[in-house]
Amino acid sequence: MTAAAPSGVVTFLFTDVEGSTRRWENDAESMKEALAGHDEVLRQVIETHGGFMFKHTGDGVCAAFGSPKAAVDAAVAAQRSLELPVRMGIATGEAELRDGDYFGAVLNRAARVTAAGHGGQILLADSTAGLLSGVDLIDLGPRRLRDLPTPVGVFQVRAPGLRTDFPPLRALDASPGNLRPATTSFIGRESELDEVQAAVKAHRLVTLTGVGGVGKTRLAVEVAARLVDEFPDGVWCSTTASTYSTLPPI
């Protein structure tokens, strides 16, 4: 039975299959079957723990819970059953429920906490951790996450049957490279961003050309920031030539 959508102060669970693009490219048929099993596991555990699944992202889901403990229990149960490597993030806060969807800053935090993790890992924002008792948590400290103005305290859930050893978080203060967060918001130019991102994923070298002052460097910085999680060797900036590289050191 599907739970009613909670409102007011809500705990959000976001999930994401790690390396899903690579898996689709390597063996689309196997990935299709694996993803069907993944979807069924998440649907069942969310429903069993009283959650409301309000969005499917293709290789992950977004669910809302009235209870922080129920969200954590659902995440633990799912990780014990999932065969794909799934990273999970949980955050709690006020959100507006409108037409079956949610809006509010807490969703950004849940998404960024999720993106900082690795397959098999469950991360909590401090907004959720502070509401829990009887849950074994590892304090990973305050971390700077992309697009968020202040550091977020991040905790890892530890439970029987779950991995405990993971690489460093994909946070701005932990990722390899020397890319600094932008001090201004990037507005518009979405088609250019999409085009450059696609080019960087497809080629080893991408060059942006144009007259001075048109925003080549700012565009490169934004693309680099958005793709930083895709490159385990980091994103590096050469300040002398405004050159950004996603290639590993030679």
N, C-alpha and C positions, 0 to 999 in steps of 0.2 A: 504494500500500500504506500503510495507516494505521500510524503509528509507535506504539511502546509509550509509555505514559504515564510521563514522567520523575518521579523522586521525590527527596527530599532538598532540595538547593539547586536551585531551578528558576527559569528566566526566563520571565516571563509577558508576552504581547502581548495587549492589549485594543484593540478598535476600536469606533468609533461613527460613524454617519452624522450629519454636522452638519445641523441643520435638518430632520430627518426628519419631525417632526410637521407642519410647514408644507407639506412636499412631499406628504405623504399627503392633507392637506386640499385642496390646490390641484388635484391630479390623481392620484387613487388608482390608476388603471390604469397610467399611466406609471411611477409609483413602484413598483408591483408588478413590472413588467418590469425596471426598473433594479435593484431589490433582488435579483432572481433572478440577474442578471449579477454583481452585487457578491458574492453568496454563493458563486458558482462560482469567481470569481477568488481569494477568500480561501481556499477549500477547497484549491484546487490549489497555491497558493504555500506554504501551511502544510504540506501533505503533502510537497511537493517538498523543503522545507528541514528535514524531519525533525521537524516539530512535531506536537503532539497537541491537536486542537480538542476541548475538553471542554464548551463551553457556547455556545449561540446566544441572543443577547439580543433578537432581533427585527430590530434595525437595526445589529447588530454581533456580534462573536464574541470569545471568550476562548480563547487557545491557550497551551500550555505547551511549553517547549523545554529540552533539556538543555544547550544551548550558547547563550550570549548573542549571539555573532556570527550564529548561524543565525537567531535571532529578528529581529535587525536586518536581515539580508539578506532575510528573508521580508517584512518591512514595506516595505522599499524596492521590492522586486519588485511587491508589491501596489499601492503608490501609483502606480507607473508604468503600471499597467493599469486601475486603477479609473476609472470615469466619474463616480461620485458623490463628493462631498467628504467624505472620511473622516478623522477624527482618530485618531491611534494613540498609545498609551502603553506603555512597556516598563519593567518593574522586576524585580529579581532578589532572591531570598531563600529562606529555608527555608519549606516548606509541607507540610502533611499531605495525602496522597492518600487519599481515603476514598470508596468506591463510585463511582469515576469522576469525582469532583469534588475540588476543592482548598480547603483552609482555612488561613488564616494572615494575619498583618498585611501581608505583601508584596502580597496581592491588593488590599487597600485602597489601597496606594500606587500600584499599576498603574492602578486605576480613577480615582484623583484626578489622576494625571499625565495620563491620557487626557482627562479633563474640562477640564483647563487649556488644551488645545490647540485648533487650528482645522482645518478641512477641508484635507487635503493635507499636514498637518504630522505628523512623527514625533518624539515626545518620549521621552527616557530619564530615569529616576531615576538619581541618582549611584551607586546600588548596582549598576547595569548598566554605566554609563559607565566606572567604575573597573576593569572586567574586560576592556575592549576595547582592541585595538590595530589600527591600520590603518583606522580609521573616522573620517571627518571630522565632528567635533562642534563645535557652537557652544555655549559655556557661557553659559546664561541666568541663572546665579546661584542662590542658595538662595531658595526661594519658599514662602510659607505657603499650604498647600492645605487645603481644607475638611475638618474632622473629624480632621486629623492634628496631634498635639501639638507637633511640632517642624518647622522648615522642611526642605524636601527640595531638594537640589541638582538642578536640571533642565537637561538638555542637549537641543539640537535636532540631528537627523541632517541632514547636508548631503551630497547625492550628485547626480551628473549626472541630469538629467531630472526633478528635484524642485524645487518652489518653495522659495525661501529667505526671501521677504518675507512676514511675517504680522503681524496686529495684536498688541497686547500680550497676554500670557498671561492666561487667566481665573483668576487667583490672588487670594487675599484681600488681598494687598499691592499688587495692580495694578488690580483692578476699580474702575470709577468708583463713586462713592457714599461714604458714611461709615459703613456698617454694620460694627460690630466683632464679632469672633467671640465666641460665648457662652463663658462661663467654666465652665459646668456642662453635663453631658450631659442630653439631652432623652429622657426615658423614658416610653413609653406614649403615649396619646392619638393613636394612628395614624389613627383614623377622622376625628378633628377636623382633623388635619394634611392628610389627603387632601381633605377637604371645602373647607378654606380655600384650598388650592393650586388646586383646580379653579375656585373662585370668582374668584381673582385672575387666572387665565388667561382667564376668560370676561368679566370686567367691568373697567371703568376704575377703579372705586372699590369697596372692600370695607370694611365697618365691623364691628368686633368689639365687642359690648356684653356687659355683665355686672356683677355687684357687684364691689366692690374685693377684690383678693386671690385671685381664681379663676385667674389666670394668663394674662390676655389679652395682656399685653405679651410674656411669654415665648413664647407661642404665635406671636405675630406675628413675633418675632425668628427663631424656628426656620423658619417658612415663608419669610421673606425670605432666610435663608441658603440654603435648599434651592433657591430659584428664582433666585438671583443670576446664574447663567449664562444664564438665559432673556432677560435684559434688558440689552442693550449699553449703555444709558444709566445703568445702575447702580441700586442700591437705597439710598434715603436715609431717614435717621431724624431726626424732629423730637423732640428730647429734652423739649420743653416739653409736648407733647401725646401723646407715645408713638405718633406716627403714622408709618407706613411707606408709602413710595410707590415704585412701580416705573415711574412715568411720567417721560418726559424733561422737562427743565426747559422752561418756557415763556418 
